[in-house]
């Protein structure tokens, strides 16, 4: 699958069904040794870029459970990626 095919997909958290953003908004962390994708860094949104400094959500590549035609389902809580 090409990155261009992923870019318009919504990222949905399996735990609560929350829409986290679009893959096209994320930066990819790629291993310089293997060339494999390690994780995605998704910026949290703020209203018109105003307010607090934007934080980021790091989504490890192995947290992805399913990539469908319109969305990508991720599971962060099960693996301990969030809140620990």
PDB file of N, CA, C and O in Angstrom:
ATOM      1  N   UNK A   1       0.841  -1.174   0.000  1.00  0.00           N
ATOM      2  CA  UNK A   1       0.000   0.000   0.000  1.00  0.00           C
ATOM      3  C   UNK A   1       0.891   1.244   0.000  1.00  0.00           C
ATOM      4  O   UNK A   1       1.883   1.307   0.727  1.00  0.00           O
ATOM      5  N   UNK A   2       0.536   2.208  -0.802  1.00  0.00           N
ATOM      6  CA  UNK A   2       1.299   3.455  -0.891  1.00  0.00           C
ATOM      7  C   UNK A   2       0.837   4.453   0.175  1.00  0.00           C
ATOM      8  O   UNK A   2      -0.310   4.432   0.620  1.00  0.00           O
ATOM      9  N   UNK A   3       1.760   5.319   0.566  1.00  0.00           N
ATOM     10  CA  UNK A   3       1.434   6.350   1.549  1.00  0.00           C
ATOM     11  C   UNK A   3       0.283   7.222   1.055  1.00  0.00           C
ATOM     12  O   UNK A   3      -0.560   7.635   1.851  1.00  0.00           O
ATOM     13  N   UNK A   4       0.237   7.506  -0.233  1.00  0.00           N
ATOM     14  CA  UNK A   4      -0.849   8.336  -0.772  1.00  0.00           C
ATOM     15  C   UNK A   4      -2.214   7.677  -0.572  1.00  0.00           C
ATOM     16  O   UNK A   4      -3.221   8.376  -0.458  1.00  0.00           O
ATOM     17  N   UNK A   5      -2.263   6.349  -0.528  1.00  0.00           N
ATOM     18  CA  UNK A   5      -3.515   5.645  -0.287  1.00  0.00           C
ATOM     19  C   UNK A   5      -3.921   5.716   1.184  1.00  0.00           C
ATOM     20  O   UNK A   5      -5.105   5.602   1.499  1.00  0.00           O
ATOM     21  N   UNK A   6      -2.973   5.900   2.075  1.00  0.00           N
ATOM     22  CA  UNK A   6      -3.257   6.003   3.504  1.00  0.00           C
ATOM     23  C   UNK A   6      -3.662   7.408   3.927  1.00  0.00           C
ATOM     24  O   UNK A   6      -4.402   7.567   4.898  1.00  0.00           O
ATOM     25  N   UNK A   7      -3.195   8.423   3.223  1.00  0.00           N
ATOM     26  CA  UNK A   7      -3.278   9.802   3.705  1.00  0.00           C
ATOM     27  C   UNK A   7      -4.678  10.300   4.039  1.00  0.00           C
ATOM     28  O   UNK A   7      -4.820  11.103   4.961  1.00  0.00           O
ATOM     29  N   UNK A   8      -5.709   9.868   3.341  1.00  0.00           N
ATOM     30  CA  UNK A   8      -7.058  10.362   3.608  1.00  0.00           C
ATOM     31  C   UNK A   8      -7.834   9.561   4.635  1.00  0.00           C
ATOM     32  O   UNK A   8      -8.977   9.897   4.944  1.00  0.00           O
ATOM     33  N   UNK A   9      -7.231   8.500   5.173  1.00  0.00           N
ATOM     34  CA  UNK A   9      -7.944   7.639   6.119  1.00  0.00           C
ATOM     35  C   UNK A   9      -8.019   8.271   7.510  1.00  0.00           C
ATOM     36  O   UNK A   9      -7.070   8.899   7.979  1.00  0.00           O
ATOM     37  N   UNK A  10      -9.167   8.088   8.150  1.00  0.00           N
ATOM     38  CA  UNK A  10      -9.333   8.555   9.520  1.00  0.00           C
ATOM     39  C   UNK A  10      -8.685   7.547  10.462  1.00  0.00           C
ATOM     40  O   UNK A  10      -8.717   6.341  10.215  1.00  0.00           O
ATOM     41  N   UNK A  11      -8.098   8.051  11.542  1.00  0.00           N
ATOM     42  CA  UNK A  11      -7.523   7.195  12.577  1.00  0.00           C
ATOM     43  C   UNK A  11      -8.549   7.118  13.702  1.00  0.00           C
ATOM     44  O   UNK A  11      -8.930   8.138  14.274  1.00  0.00           O
ATOM     45  N   UNK A  12      -8.997   5.892  14.017  1.00  0.00           N
ATOM     46  CA  UNK A  12     -10.022   5.668  15.029  1.00  0.00           C
ATOM     47  C   UNK A  12      -9.443   4.801  16.142  1.00  0.00           C
ATOM     48  O   UNK A  12      -8.821   3.772  15.879  1.00  0.00           O
ATOM     49  N   UNK A  13      -9.656   5.230  17.404  1.00  0.00           N
ATOM     50  CA  UNK A  13      -9.209   4.466  18.561  1.00  0.00           C
ATOM     51  C   UNK A  13     -10.221   3.367  18.856  1.00  0.00           C
ATOM     52  O   UNK A  13     -11.401   3.654  19.062  1.00  0.00           O
ATOM     53  N   UNK A  14      -9.781   2.124  18.878  1.00  0.00           N
ATOM     54  CA  UNK A  14     -10.646   0.977  19.116  1.00  0.00           C
ATOM     55  C   UNK A  14     -11.294   1.027  20.497  1.00  0.00           C
ATOM     56  O   UNK A  14     -12.435   0.594  20.661  1.00  0.00           O
ATOM     57  N   UNK A  15     -10.587   1.545  21.477  1.00  0.00           N
ATOM     58  CA  UNK A  15     -11.060   1.581  22.867  1.00  0.00           C
ATOM     59  C   UNK A  15     -12.363   2.364  23.011  1.00  0.00           C
ATOM     60  O   UNK A  15     -13.302   1.893  23.652  1.00  0.00           O
ATOM     61  N   UNK A  16     -12.423   3.558  22.417  1.00  0.00           N
ATOM     62  CA  UNK A  16     -13.591   4.417  22.639  1.00  0.00           C
ATOM     63  C   UNK A  16     -14.253   4.912  21.349  1.00  0.00           C
ATOM     64  O   UNK A  16     -15.199   5.698  21.402  1.00  0.00           O
ATOM     65  N   UNK A  17     -13.772   4.467  20.217  1.00  0.00           N
ATOM     66  CA  UNK A  17     -14.354   4.879  18.943  1.00  0.00           C
ATOM     67  C   UNK A  17     -14.072   6.325  18.574  1.00  0.00           C
ATOM     68  O   UNK A  17     -14.693   6.861  17.657  1.00  0.00           O
ATOM     69  N   UNK A  18     -13.150   6.958  19.272  1.00  0.00           N
ATOM     70  CA  UNK A  18     -12.825   8.365  19.049  1.00  0.00           C
ATOM     71  C   UNK A  18     -12.034   8.557  17.763  1.00  0.00           C
ATOM     72  O   UNK A  18     -11.106   7.805  17.465  1.00  0.00           O
ATOM     73  N   UNK A  19     -12.422   9.581  17.010  1.00  0.00           N
ATOM     74  CA  UNK A  19     -11.670   9.981  15.819  1.00  0.00           C
ATOM     75  C   UNK A  19     -10.469  10.785  16.288  1.00  0.00           C
ATOM     76  O   UNK A  19     -10.624  11.805  16.961  1.00  0.00           O
ATOM     77  N   UNK A  20      -9.278  10.333  15.936  1.00  0.00           N
ATOM     78  CA  UNK A  20      -8.062  10.982  16.414  1.00  0.00           C
ATOM     79  C   UNK A  20      -7.463  11.931  15.391  1.00  0.00           C
ATOM     80  O   UNK A  20      -6.679  12.810  15.750  1.00  0.00           O
ATOM     81  N   UNK A  21      -7.819  11.767  14.122  1.00  0.00           N
ATOM     82  CA  UNK A  21      -7.275  12.619  13.072  1.00  0.00           C
ATOM     83  C   UNK A  21      -7.168  11.849  11.774  1.00  0.00           C
ATOM     84  O   UNK A  21      -7.734  10.766  11.625  1.00  0.00           O
ATOM     85  N   UNK A  22      -6.439  12.418  10.848  1.00  0.00           N
ATOM     86  CA  UNK A  22      -6.215  11.785   9.551  1.00  0.00           C
ATOM     87  C   UNK A  22      -4.763  11.344   9.440  1.00  0.00           C
ATOM     88  O   UNK A  22      -3.863  11.998   9.966  1.00  0.00           O
ATOM     89  N   UNK A  23      -4.548  10.247   8.761  1.00  0.00           N
ATOM     90  CA  UNK A  23      -3.186   9.759   8.560  1.00  0.00           C
ATOM     91  C   UNK A  23      -2.351  10.831   7.859  1.00  0.00           C
ATOM     92  O   UNK A  23      -1.161  10.973   8.143  1.00  0.00           O
ATOM     93  N   UNK A  24      -2.964  11.582   6.951  1.00  0.00           N
ATOM     94  CA  UNK A  24      -2.248  12.621   6.217  1.00  0.00           C
ATOM     95  C   UNK A  24      -1.736  13.758   7.088  1.00  0.00           C
ATOM     96  O   UNK A  24      -0.868  14.520   6.663  1.00  0.00           O
ATOM     97  N   UNK A  25      -2.269  13.882   8.313  1.00  0.00           N
ATOM     98  CA  UNK A  25      -1.805  14.909   9.250  1.00  0.00           C
ATOM     99  C   UNK A  25      -0.602  14.436  10.057  1.00  0.00           C
ATOM    100  O   UNK A  25       0.070  15.237  10.706  1.00  0.00           O
ATOM    101  N   UNK A  26      -0.336  13.146  10.015  1.00  0.00           N
ATOM    102  CA  UNK A  26       0.705  12.542  10.847  1.00  0.00           C
ATOM    103  C   UNK A  26       2.071  12.583  10.166  1.00  0.00           C
ATOM    104  O   UNK A  26       2.183  12.588   8.940  1.00  0.00           O
ATOM    105  N   UNK A  27       3.096  12.612  11.000  1.00  0.00           N
ATOM    106  CA  UNK A  27       4.466  12.417  10.540  1.00  0.00           C
ATOM    107  C   UNK A  27       4.812  10.960  10.786  1.00  0.00           C
ATOM    108  O   UNK A  27       4.331  10.365  11.751  1.00  0.00           O
ATOM    109  N   UNK A  28       5.623  10.387   9.944  1.00  0.00           N
ATOM    110  CA  UNK A  28       6.052   9.008  10.120  1.00  0.00           C
ATOM    111  C   UNK A  28       7.469   8.977  10.667  1.00  0.00           C
ATOM    112  O   UNK A  28       8.324   9.756  10.247  1.00  0.00           O
ATOM    113  N   UNK A  29       7.713   8.067  11.610  1.00  0.00           N
ATOM    114  CA  UNK A  29       9.058   7.820  12.123  1.00  0.00           C
ATOM    115  C   UNK A  29       9.533   6.545  11.440  1.00  0.00           C
ATOM    116  O   UNK A  29       8.952   5.474  11.616  1.00  0.00           O
ATOM    117  N   UNK A  30      10.600   6.679  10.659  1.00  0.00           N
ATOM    118  CA  UNK A  30      11.118   5.569   9.864  1.00  0.00           C
ATOM    119  C   UNK A  30      12.512   5.212  10.358  1.00  0.00           C
ATOM    120  O   UNK A  30      13.357   6.089  10.538  1.00  0.00           O
ATOM    121  N   UNK A  31      12.749   3.934  10.575  1.00  0.00           N
ATOM    122  CA  UNK A  31      14.060   3.467  11.024  1.00  0.00           C
ATOM    123  C   UNK A  31      15.090   3.724   9.931  1.00  0.00           C
ATOM    124  O   UNK A  31      14.896   3.339   8.777  1.00  0.00           O
ATOM    125  N   UNK A  32      16.162   4.364  10.299  1.00  0.00           N
ATOM    126  CA  UNK A  32      17.208   4.618   9.305  1.00  0.00           C
ATOM    127  C   UNK A  32      18.001   3.352   8.983  1.00  0.00           C
ATOM    128  O   UNK A  32      18.696   3.295   7.969  1.00  0.00           O
ATOM    129  N   UNK A  33      17.898   2.348   9.838  1.00  0.00           N
ATOM    130  CA  UNK A  33      18.625   1.099   9.603  1.00  0.00           C
ATOM    131  C   UNK A  33      17.838   0.117   8.739  1.00  0.00           C
ATOM    132  O   UNK A  33      18.412  -0.561   7.886  1.00  0.00           O
ATOM    133  N   UNK A  34      16.520   0.040   8.957  1.00  0.00           N
ATOM    134  CA  UNK A  34      15.721  -0.953   8.244  1.00  0.00           C
ATOM    135  C   UNK A  34      14.820  -0.346   7.171  1.00  0.00           C
ATOM    136  O   UNK A  34      14.383  -1.046   6.257  1.00  0.00           O
ATOM    137  N   UNK A  35      14.542   0.947   7.279  1.00  0.00           N
ATOM    138  CA  UNK A  35      13.623   1.593   6.350  1.00  0.00           C
ATOM    139  C   UNK A  35      12.162   1.313   6.661  1.00  0.00           C
ATOM    140  O   UNK A  35      11.281   1.700   5.894  1.00  0.00           O
ATOM    141  N   UNK A  36      11.895   0.643   7.780  1.00  0.00           N
ATOM    142  CA  UNK A  36      10.527   0.295   8.184  1.00  0.00           C
ATOM    143  C   UNK A  36       9.920   1.426   9.014  1.00  0.00           C
ATOM    144  O   UNK A  36      10.624   2.142   9.725  1.00  0.00           O
ATOM    145  N   UNK A  37       8.602   1.568   8.906  1.00  0.00           N
ATOM    146  CA  UNK A  37       7.894   2.572   9.710  1.00  0.00           C
ATOM    147  C   UNK A  37       7.828   2.071  11.144  1.00  0.00           C
ATOM    148  O   UNK A  37       7.395   0.947  11.397  1.00  0.00           O
ATOM    149  N   UNK A  38       8.264   2.918  12.093  1.00  0.00           N
ATOM    150  CA  UNK A  38       8.227   2.561  13.511  1.00  0.00           C
ATOM    151  C   UNK A  38       6.982   3.100  14.190  1.00  0.00           C
ATOM    152  O   UNK A  38       6.379   2.418  15.018  1.00  0.00           O
ATOM    153  N   UNK A  39       6.591   4.328  13.842  1.00  0.00           N
ATOM    154  CA  UNK A  39       5.432   4.937  14.474  1.00  0.00           C
ATOM    155  C   UNK A  39       4.942   6.127  13.654  1.00  0.00           C
ATOM    156  O   UNK A  39       5.594   6.574  12.710  1.00  0.00           O
ATOM    157  N   UNK A  40       3.777   6.620  14.048  1.00  0.00           N
ATOM    158  CA  UNK A  40       3.219   7.851  13.484  1.00  0.00           C
ATOM    159  C   UNK A  40       3.137   8.859  14.618  1.00  0.00           C
ATOM    160  O   UNK A  40       2.843   8.501  15.759  1.00  0.00           O
ATOM    161  N   UNK A  41       3.398  10.117  14.302  1.00  0.00           N
ATOM    162  CA  UNK A  41       3.252  11.188  15.277  1.00  0.00           C
ATOM    163  C   UNK A  41       2.108  12.068  14.801  1.00  0.00           C
ATOM    164  O   UNK A  41       2.196  12.723  13.762  1.00  0.00           O
ATOM    165  N   UNK A  42       1.029  12.071  15.585  1.00  0.00           N
ATOM    166  CA  UNK A  42      -0.187  12.776  15.220  1.00  0.00           C
ATOM    167  C   UNK A  42      -0.329  14.013  16.089  1.00  0.00           C
ATOM    168  O   UNK A  42      -0.413  13.891  17.311  1.00  0.00           O
ATOM    169  N   UNK A  43      -0.358  15.207  15.491  1.00  0.00           N
ATOM    170  CA  UNK A  43      -0.543  16.413  16.305  1.00  0.00           C
ATOM    171  C   UNK A  43      -1.986  16.488  16.799  1.00  0.00           C
ATOM    172  O   UNK A  43      -2.916  16.122  16.080  1.00  0.00           O
ATOM    173  N   UNK A  44      -2.164  16.963  18.029  1.00  0.00           N
ATOM    174  CA  UNK A  44      -3.521  17.189  18.511  1.00  0.00           C
ATOM    175  C   UNK A  44      -3.963  18.529  17.968  1.00  0.00           C
ATOM    176  O   UNK A  44      -3.138  19.415  17.744  1.00  0.00           O
ATOM    177  N   UNK A  45      -5.243  18.685  17.757  1.00  0.00           N
ATOM    178  CA  UNK A  45      -5.731  19.914  17.129  1.00  0.00           C
ATOM    179  C   UNK A  45      -6.009  20.982  18.178  1.00  0.00           C
ATOM    180  O   UNK A  45      -6.351  20.682  19.322  1.00  0.00           O
ATOM    181  N   UNK A  46      -5.856  22.215  17.767  1.00  0.00           N
ATOM    182  CA  UNK A  46      -6.245  23.354  18.584  1.00  0.00           C
ATOM    183  C   UNK A  46      -7.045  24.284  17.685  1.00  0.00           C
ATOM    184  O   UNK A  46      -6.855  24.285  16.469  1.00  0.00           O
ATOM    185  N   UNK A  47      -7.918  25.059  18.259  1.00  0.00           N
ATOM    186  CA  UNK A  47      -8.807  25.913  17.480  1.00  0.00           C
ATOM    187  C   UNK A  47      -8.018  26.992  16.757  1.00  0.00           C
ATOM    188  O   UNK A  47      -7.467  27.887  17.399  1.00  0.00           O
ATOM    189  N   UNK A  48      -7.954  26.924  15.444  1.00  0.00           N
ATOM    190  CA  UNK A  48      -7.264  27.892  14.581  1.00  0.00           C
ATOM    191  C   UNK A  48      -5.806  28.101  14.966  1.00  0.00           C
ATOM    192  O   UNK A  48      -5.232  29.156  14.697  1.00  0.00           O
ATOM    193  N   UNK A  49      -5.209  27.090  15.598  1.00  0.00           N
ATOM    194  CA  UNK A  49      -3.802  27.208  15.968  1.00  0.00           C
ATOM    195  C   UNK A  49      -3.563  28.132  17.144  1.00  0.00           C
ATOM    196  O   UNK A  49      -2.418  28.480  17.432  1.00  0.00           O
ATOM    197  N   UNK A  50      -4.619  28.533  17.826  1.00  0.00           N
ATOM    198  CA  UNK A  50      -4.484  29.448  18.962  1.00  0.00           C
ATOM    199  C   UNK A  50      -4.514  28.646  20.254  1.00  0.00           C
ATOM    200  O   UNK A  50      -4.932  27.488  20.273  1.00  0.00           O
ATOM    201  N   UNK A  51      -4.069  29.270  21.322  1.00  0.00           N
ATOM    202  CA  UNK A  51      -4.139  28.617  22.624  1.00  0.00           C
ATOM    203  C   UNK A  51      -2.833  27.944  22.976  1.00  0.00           C
ATOM    204  O   UNK A  51      -1.756  28.374  22.564  1.00  0.00           O
ATOM    205  N   UNK A  52      -2.952  26.871  23.753  1.00  0.00           N
ATOM    206  CA  UNK A  52      -1.782  26.156  24.246  1.00  0.00           C
ATOM    207  C   UNK A  52      -0.954  25.565  23.118  1.00  0.00           C
ATOM    208  O   UNK A  52      -1.415  25.373  21.993  1.00  0.00           O
ATOM    209  N   UNK A  53       0.286  25.286  23.475  1.00  0.00           N
ATOM    210  CA  UNK A  53       1.159  24.596  22.525  1.00  0.00           C
ATOM    211  C   UNK A  53       0.551  23.235  22.198  1.00  0.00           C
ATOM    212  O   UNK A  53       0.041  22.541  23.078  1.00  0.00           O
ATOM    213  N   UNK A  54       0.614  22.871  20.942  1.00  0.00           N
ATOM    214  CA  UNK A  54       0.032  21.606  20.504  1.00  0.00           C
ATOM    215  C   UNK A  54       0.876  20.436  21.000  1.00  0.00           C
ATOM    216  O   UNK A  54       2.106  20.469  20.963  1.00  0.00           O
ATOM    217  N   UNK A  55       0.192  19.421  21.454  1.00  0.00           N
ATOM    218  CA  UNK A  55       0.867  18.216  21.890  1.00  0.00           C
ATOM    219  C   UNK A  55       0.798  17.193  20.765  1.00  0.00           C
ATOM    220  O   UNK A  55       0.119  17.402  19.760  1.00  0.00           O
ATOM    221  N   UNK A  56       1.499  16.103  20.946  1.00  0.00           N
ATOM    222  CA  UNK A  56       1.531  15.068  19.929  1.00  0.00           C
ATOM    223  C   UNK A  56       1.145  13.730  20.526  1.00  0.00           C
ATOM    224  O   UNK A  56       1.373  13.479  21.709  1.00  0.00           O
ATOM    225  N   UNK A  57       0.565  12.880  19.713  1.00  0.00           N
ATOM    226  CA  UNK A  57       0.257  11.507  20.101  1.00  0.00           C
ATOM    227  C   UNK A  57       1.147  10.607  19.260  1.00  0.00           C
ATOM    228  O   UNK A  57       1.118  10.667  18.031  1.00  0.00           O
ATOM    229  N   UNK A  58       1.933   9.777  19.922  1.00  0.00           N
ATOM    230  CA  UNK A  58       2.794   8.834  19.215  1.00  0.00           C
ATOM    231  C   UNK A  58       2.042   7.510  19.111  1.00  0.00           C
ATOM    232  O   UNK A  58       1.650   6.925  20.121  1.00  0.00           O
ATOM    233  N   UNK A  59       1.848   7.054  17.898  1.00  0.00           N
ATOM    234  CA  UNK A  59       1.133   5.800  17.639  1.00  0.00           C
ATOM    235  C   UNK A  59       2.131   4.799  17.077  1.00  0.00           C
ATOM    236  O   UNK A  59       2.513   4.893  15.910  1.00  0.00           O
ATOM    237  N   UNK A  60       2.561   3.834  17.901  1.00  0.00           N
ATOM    238  CA  UNK A  60       3.480   2.814  17.385  1.00  0.00           C
ATOM    239  C   UNK A  60       2.835   2.043  16.238  1.00  0.00           C
ATOM    240  O   UNK A  60       1.631   1.788  16.263  1.00  0.00           O
ATOM    241  N   UNK A  61       3.611   1.677  15.254  1.00  0.00           N
ATOM    242  CA  UNK A  61       3.075   1.006  14.073  1.00  0.00           C
ATOM    243  C   UNK A  61       2.395  -0.310  14.447  1.00  0.00           C
ATOM    244  O   UNK A  61       1.435  -0.716  13.792  1.00  0.00           O
ATOM    245  N   UNK A  62       2.887  -0.987  15.503  1.00  0.00           N
ATOM    246  CA  UNK A  62       2.264  -2.257  15.887  1.00  0.00           C
ATOM    247  C   UNK A  62       0.964  -2.065  16.666  1.00  0.00           C
ATOM    248  O   UNK A  62       0.336  -3.053  17.044  1.00  0.00           O
ATOM    249  N   UNK A  63       0.541  -0.821  16.917  1.00  0.00           N
ATOM    250  CA  UNK A  63      -0.754  -0.554  17.550  1.00  0.00           C
ATOM    251  C   UNK A  63      -1.882  -0.530  16.514  1.00  0.00           C
ATOM    252  O   UNK A  63      -3.056  -0.465  16.880  1.00  0.00           O
ATOM    253  N   UNK A  64      -1.538  -0.582  15.235  1.00  0.00           N
ATOM    254  CA  UNK A  64      -2.552  -0.585  14.180  1.00  0.00           C
ATOM    255  C   UNK A  64      -3.164  -1.973  14.107  1.00  0.00           C
ATOM    256  O   UNK A  64      -2.453  -2.967  13.962  1.00  0.00           O
ATOM    257  N   UNK A  65      -4.485  -2.037  14.209  1.00  0.00           N
ATOM    258  CA  UNK A  65      -5.193  -3.322  14.180  1.00  0.00           C
ATOM    259  C   UNK A  65      -5.783  -3.627  12.810  1.00  0.00           C
ATOM    260  O   UNK A  65      -5.795  -4.785  12.393  1.00  0.00           O
ATOM    261  N   UNK A  66      -6.272  -2.616  12.103  1.00  0.00           N
ATOM    262  CA  UNK A  66      -6.929  -2.861  10.813  1.00  0.00           C
ATOM    263  C   UNK A  66      -6.859  -1.591   9.983  1.00  0.00           C
ATOM    264  O   UNK A  66      -7.053  -0.491  10.501  1.00  0.00           O
ATOM    265  N   UNK A  67      -6.582  -1.744   8.692  1.00  0.00           N
ATOM    266  CA  UNK A  67      -6.632  -0.630   7.752  1.00  0.00           C
ATOM    267  C   UNK A  67      -7.719  -0.962   6.747  1.00  0.00           C
ATOM    268  O   UNK A  67      -7.593  -1.903   5.963  1.00  0.00           O
ATOM    269  N   UNK A  68      -8.790  -0.176   6.779  1.00  0.00           N
ATOM    270  CA  UNK A  68      -9.914  -0.398   5.884  1.00  0.00           C
ATOM    271  C   UNK A  68      -9.924   0.628   4.768  1.00  0.00           C
ATOM    272  O   UNK A  68      -8.992   1.422   4.642  1.00  0.00           O
ATOM    273  N   UNK A  69     -10.991   0.617   3.945  1.00  0.00           N
ATOM    274  CA  UNK A  69     -11.057   1.541   2.815  1.00  0.00           C
ATOM    275  C   UNK A  69     -11.136   3.011   3.224  1.00  0.00           C
ATOM    276  O   UNK A  69     -10.708   3.884   2.468  1.00  0.00           O
ATOM    277  N   UNK A  70     -11.683   3.298   4.420  1.00  0.00           N
ATOM    278  CA  UNK A  70     -11.867   4.685   4.834  1.00  0.00           C
ATOM    279  C   UNK A  70     -11.215   5.034   6.155  1.00  0.00           C
ATOM    280  O   UNK A  70     -11.091   6.213   6.489  1.00  0.00           O
ATOM    281  N   UNK A  71     -10.792   4.027   6.918  1.00  0.00           N
ATOM    282  CA  UNK A  71     -10.233   4.313   8.232  1.00  0.00           C
ATOM    283  C   UNK A  71      -9.159   3.328   8.639  1.00  0.00           C
ATOM    284  O   UNK A  71      -9.013   2.248   8.067  1.00  0.00           O
ATOM    285  N   UNK A  72      -8.406   3.748   9.662  1.00  0.00           N
ATOM    286  CA  UNK A  72      -7.379   2.928  10.269  1.00  0.00           C
ATOM    287  C   UNK A  72      -7.766   2.777  11.742  1.00  0.00           C
ATOM    288  O   UNK A  72      -7.930   3.773  12.447  1.00  0.00           O
ATOM    289  N   UNK A  73      -7.910   1.537  12.205  1.00  0.00           N
ATOM    290  CA  UNK A  73      -8.275   1.268  13.590  1.00  0.00           C
ATOM    291  C   UNK A  73      -6.996   0.999  14.375  1.00  0.00           C
ATOM    292  O   UNK A  73      -6.179   0.167  13.982  1.00  0.00           O
ATOM    293  N   UNK A  74      -6.830   1.719  15.501  1.00  0.00           N
ATOM    294  CA  UNK A  74      -5.655   1.520  16.340  1.00  0.00           C
ATOM    295  C   UNK A  74      -6.098   1.115  17.740  1.00  0.00           C
ATOM    296  O   UNK A  74      -7.226   1.396  18.146  1.00  0.00           O
ATOM    297  N   UNK A  75      -5.215   0.460  18.471  1.00  0.00           N
ATOM    298  CA  UNK A  75      -5.495   0.040  19.838  1.00  0.00           C
ATOM    299  C   UNK A  75      -4.316   0.463  20.704  1.00  0.00           C
ATOM    300  O   UNK A  75      -3.261  -0.171  20.693  1.00  0.00           O
ATOM    301  N   UNK A  76      -4.510   1.548  21.457  1.00  0.00           N
ATOM    302  CA  UNK A  76      -3.437   2.079  22.277  1.00  0.00           C
ATOM    303  C   UNK A  76      -3.488   1.571  23.716  1.00  0.00           C
ATOM    304  O   UNK A  76      -2.446   1.243  24.282  1.00  0.00           O
ATOM    305  N   UNK A  77      -4.638   1.500  24.303  1.00  0.00           N
ATOM    306  CA  UNK A  77      -4.748   1.114  25.729  1.00  0.00           C
ATOM    307  C   UNK A  77      -4.262  -0.304  26.002  1.00  0.00           C
ATOM    308  O   UNK A  77      -3.529  -0.524  26.966  1.00  0.00           O
ATOM    309  N   UNK A  78      -4.647  -1.256  25.188  1.00  0.00           N
ATOM    310  CA  UNK A  78      -4.306  -2.662  25.382  1.00  0.00           C
ATOM    311  C   UNK A  78      -2.802  -2.849  25.521  1.00  0.00           C
ATOM    312  O   UNK A  78      -2.343  -3.635  26.350  1.00  0.00           O
ATOM    313  N   UNK A  79      -2.053  -2.145  24.730  1.00  0.00           N
ATOM    314  CA  UNK A  79      -0.593  -2.298  24.711  1.00  0.00           C
ATOM    315  C   UNK A  79       0.112  -1.382  25.712  1.00  0.00           C
ATOM    316  O   UNK A  79       1.338  -1.412  25.818  1.00  0.00           O
ATOM    317  N   UNK A  80      -0.651  -0.567  26.447  1.00  0.00           N
ATOM    318  CA  UNK A  80      -0.033   0.321  27.421  1.00  0.00           C
ATOM    319  C   UNK A  80       0.616   1.543  26.828  1.00  0.00           C
ATOM    320  O   UNK A  80       1.518   2.109  27.446  1.00  0.00           O
ATOM    321  N   UNK A  81       0.192   1.982  25.636  1.00  0.00           N
ATOM    322  CA  UNK A  81       0.791   3.137  24.996  1.00  0.00           C
ATOM    323  C   UNK A  81       0.256   4.457  25.549  1.00  0.00           C
ATOM    324  O   UNK A  81       0.916   5.490  25.439  1.00  0.00           O
ATOM    325  N   UNK A  82      -0.939   4.423  26.144  1.00  0.00           N
ATOM    326  CA  UNK A  82      -1.557   5.642  26.633  1.00  0.00           C
ATOM    327  C   UNK A  82      -1.766   5.543  28.124  1.00  0.00           C
ATOM    328  O   UNK A  82      -2.178   4.499  28.628  1.00  0.00           O
ATOM    329  N   UNK A  83      -1.485   6.624  28.839  1.00  0.00           N
ATOM    330  CA  UNK A  83      -1.778   6.699  30.250  1.00  0.00           C
ATOM    331  C   UNK A  83      -0.799   5.971  31.161  1.00  0.00           C
ATOM    332  O   UNK A  83      -1.083   5.812  32.348  1.00  0.00           O
ATOM    333  N   UNK A  84       0.303   5.541  30.663  1.00  0.00           N
ATOM    334  CA  UNK A  84       1.281   4.878  31.502  1.00  0.00           C
ATOM    335  C   UNK A  84       2.631   5.498  31.331  1.00  0.00           C
ATOM    336  O   UNK A  84       3.593   5.066  31.965  1.00  0.00           O
TER     337      UNK A  84
END
